């Protein structure tokens, strides 16, 4: 927020390419990011747990997500979250009259301490700034420090995330009448989102679906 305020008078190097930027990222990188946008964001909006995705996990979008997470640039998450929200609204996925609660996928406390922030929460802030939906960053807790998912097969991913999430006791009391939209940065096999949804649904909490910034091009429909 402070950086965005200063940008009214000052220019900063783009965190993705170091060109001069008048916004969060420079115009060149904005165009590169836009080129990663899916033609059909609703391609995965099917089945018991539908998913709405903004872009393909490749090129500049893949780089932007890495910079967001590992170089401590939460402002990139807010920007991408706003783009995700605008696409969500343009596609009229759900009736605007349905009030949603956005629940970001949490990080385990050890990873949160080392990274300093949860990238999914940054995405959620941007999304909710555009839609006016409620953001509940502490609705879910990650109680198990799971291994990195890269390189694991589906069975290993499922075992890795088994019992990884729990519902915040304070939030659970007021959650029964809410319609939940889970939010994560990347969707690959869906194991993480499915595990989180299962925990919520076991308590009869209505999970409408999930939204993500990126999904591999092989899943594009």
SULBELQUI-V119382 format. One record per pair of residues at least 24 apart in sequence whose ideal C-beta (glycine too) atoms are under 8 Angstrom apart, sorted by sequence separation. I is the first residue (numbers start at 1). J is the second residue. D is the distance in Angstrom with one decimal. If there is no record, write none. Layout:
I|J|D / I|J|D
//
This chain:
35|59|7.1 / 36|60|6.2 / 141|165|6.9 / 35|60|7.4 / 36|61|3.9 / 102|127|6.1 / 140|165|5.4 / 141|166|4.9 / 175|200|7.9 / 180|205|6.1 / 182|207|6.6 / 187|212|4.3 / 54|80|7.3 / 102|128|5.8 / 140|166|7.3 / 141|167|7.5 / 180|206|6.3 / 181|207|7.9 / 184|210|6.7 / 186|212|6.3 / 32|59|6.7 / 33|60|5.2 / 140|167|6.3 / 141|168|5.8 / 176|203|8.0 / 178|205|6.9 / 179|206|5.1 / 180|207|4.7 / 181|208|5.4 / 182|209|7.4 / 183|210|6.9 / 185|212|6.5 / 186|213|7.1 / 187|214|7.4 / 188|215|7.3 / 32|60|3.7 / 33|61|5.7 / 139|167|6.9 / 140|168|6.9 / 175|203|7.5 / 176|204|6.6 / 178|206|6.8 / 180|208|6.4 / 181|209|6.2 / 182|210|4.1 / 183|211|5.3 / 184|212|5.2 / 185|213|5.3 / 186|214|5.1 / 187|215|4.5 / 188|216|6.1 / 54|83|6.2 / 139|168|5.7 / 176|205|6.7 / 179|208|5.1 / 181|210|6.8 / 182|211|7.4 / 183|212|7.2 / 185|214|6.8 / 186|215|7.1 / 54|84|4.6 / 138|168|5.4 / 161|191|5.7 / 165|195|6.1 / 175|205|5.3 / 181|211|5.9 / 29|60|6.1 / 33|64|6.2 / 100|131|7.5 / 102|133|5.4 / 104|135|7.6 / 106|137|7.8 / 160|191|7.9 / 161|192|6.1 / 164|195|6.2 / 165|196|5.2 / 172|203|6.4 / 188|219|7.8 / 101|133|6.8 / 102|134|6.8 / 106|138|7.9 / 139|171|4.7 / 157|189|5.9 / 167|199|6.2 / 187|219|7.4 / 54|87|5.5 / 100|133|4.6 / 101|134|4.7 / 102|135|5.0 / 103|136|5.3 / 104|137|5.6 / 109|142|7.6 / 138|171|6.6 / 158|191|5.7 / 162|195|7.3 / 166|199|6.8 / 167|200|6.7 / 99|133|7.0 / 100|134|7.5 / 101|135|7.9 / 102|136|6.9 / 106|140|5.0 / 108|142|4.3 / 111|145|7.4 / 157|191|4.1 / 161|195|4.5 / 165|199|4.7 / 29|64|7.6 / 52|87|8.0 / 99|134|7.5 / 101|136|5.5 / 105|140|7.2 / 106|141|5.9 / 107|142|5.9 / 108|143|7.7 / 110|145|5.7 / 136|171|6.4 / 154|189|5.6 / 52|88|6.2 / 103|139|4.6 / 104|140|7.9 / 106|142|4.4 / 108|144|7.0 / 139|175|7.0 / 167|203|6.2 / 103|140|5.9 / 108|145|4.6 / 154|191|6.9 / 158|195|7.7 / 101|139|7.6 / 108|146|7.3 / 167|205|7.8 / 25|64|7.4 / 52|91|7.5 / 84|123|6.9 / 88|127|7.6 / 149|188|7.4 / 52|93|5.8 / 81|122|6.7 / 85|126|6.8 / 89|130|7.2 / 139|180|7.9 / 77|119|5.2 / 81|123|4.0 / 84|126|7.4 / 85|127|4.4 / 89|131|6.7 / 149|191|7.3 / 72|115|7.6 / 74|117|5.2 / 77|120|7.9 / 80|123|6.0 / 81|124|6.2 / 83|126|7.8 / 84|127|5.6 / 85|128|7.7 / 88|131|7.1 / 149|192|7.4 / 16|60|6.8 / 72|116|5.9 / 77|121|7.8 / 78|122|5.5 / 81|125|6.2 / 82|126|4.2 / 85|129|7.6 / 86|130|6.1 / 70|115|7.9 / 72|117|7.4 / 74|119|7.3 / 77|122|2.8 / 78|123|7.5 / 81|126|2.5 / 82|127|7.1 / 85|130|3.5 / 41|87|5.5 / 69|115|6.8 / 76|122|7.7 / 77|123|4.7 / 80|126|6.6 / 81|127|4.2 / 85|131|5.0 / 16|63|6.1 / 33|80|8.0 / 41|88|7.8 / 75|122|7.7 / 78|125|5.4 / 79|126|6.2 / 81|128|7.8 / 82|129|6.4 / 16|64|6.0 / 45|93|6.4 / 74|122|4.1 / 77|125|7.5 / 78|126|3.9 / 81|129|7.6 / 82|130|5.1 / 133|181|7.5 / 42|91|5.9 / 77|126|6.6 / 81|130|7.8 / 37|87|7.5 / 41|91|6.0 / 69|119|4.9 / 16|67|6.0 / 24|75|5.0 / 25|76|7.0 / 42|93|6.5 / 68|119|5.4 / 78|129|7.5 / 15|67|5.4 / 24|76|6.2 / 24|78|7.6 / 25|79|7.0 / 65|119|7.5 / 68|122|7.1 / 24|79|4.5 / 15|71|6.7 / 23|79|7.8 / 127|183|6.8 / 140|196|6.0 / 15|73|4.9 / 106|165|7.3 / 124|183|5.2 / 140|199|7.1 / 123|183|6.0 / 140|200|7.6 / 15|76|6.6 / 123|185|6.4 / 120|183|5.6 / 120|184|5.6 / 120|185|6.0 / 119|185|5.4 / 4|75|6.8 / 3|75|5.9 / 101|175|7.8 / 101|178|4.5 / 103|180|5.3 / 105|182|6.5 / 101|179|6.7 / 103|181|7.2 / 104|182|7.8 / 105|183|6.9 / 100|179|5.4 / 101|180|5.4 / 102|181|5.4 / 103|182|5.5 / 104|183|4.8 / 105|184|4.3 / 99|179|6.9 / 100|180|7.4 / 101|181|7.1 / 103|183|6.8 / 104|184|7.3 / 98|179|5.9 / 100|181|4.8 / 102|183|5.4 / 127|211|7.2 / 105|192|6.0 / 105|193|7.0 / 123|213|6.3 / 105|196|5.9 / 103|196|7.7 / 103|200|7.7 / 77|185|7.9 / 100|208|6.8 / 102|211|7.9 / 98|208|7.8 / 94|208|6.7 / 69|185|7.6 / 68|185|7.7 / 65|185|5.7 / 65|186|6.8 / 88|211|6.5 / 84|211|6.1 / 57|186|5.7 / 84|213|5.9 / 57|188|7.9 / 81|213|7.8 / 80|213|5.2 / 53|187|6.0 / 51|187|5.5 / 51|190|6.9 / 49|190|7.2 / 51|193|7.0 / 44|187|7.3 / 49|193|6.6 / 49|194|6.0 / 49|197|5.4 / 65|213|6.8 / 65|214|6.4 / 61|213|7.3 / 62|214|7.2 / 61|214|5.6 / 52|209|6.7 / 57|214|3.8 / 49|207|7.0 / 50|208|8.0 / 51|209|6.4 / 52|210|7.3 / 53|211|7.6 / 54|212|7.3 / 55|213|6.3 / 56|214|6.6 / 57|215|6.0 / 58|216|7.7 / 50|209|4.1 / 51|210|4.9 / 52|211|4.8 / 53|212|5.0 / 54|213|5.1 / 55|214|5.2 / 56|215|7.0 / 57|216|5.1 / 58|217|6.0 / 49|209|6.3 / 50|210|7.5 / 51|211|7.4 / 52|212|7.4 / 53|213|7.4 / 54|214|6.9 / 55|215|7.9 / 56|216|7.2 / 57|217|7.4 / 49|210|6.6 / 51|212|6.3 / 53|214|6.6 / 56|217|4.6 / 53|215|4.3 / 45|209|6.8 / 51|215|7.4 / 56|220|6.4 / 53|219|8.0 / 44|215|6.8 / 44|219|6.5 / 43|219|7.7 / 38|215|7.7 / 43|220|6.1 / 44|221|6.8 / 36|214|7.6 / 43|221|3.2 / 40|220|7.4 / 39|220|7.9 / 40|221|6.2 / 38|220|6.0
//
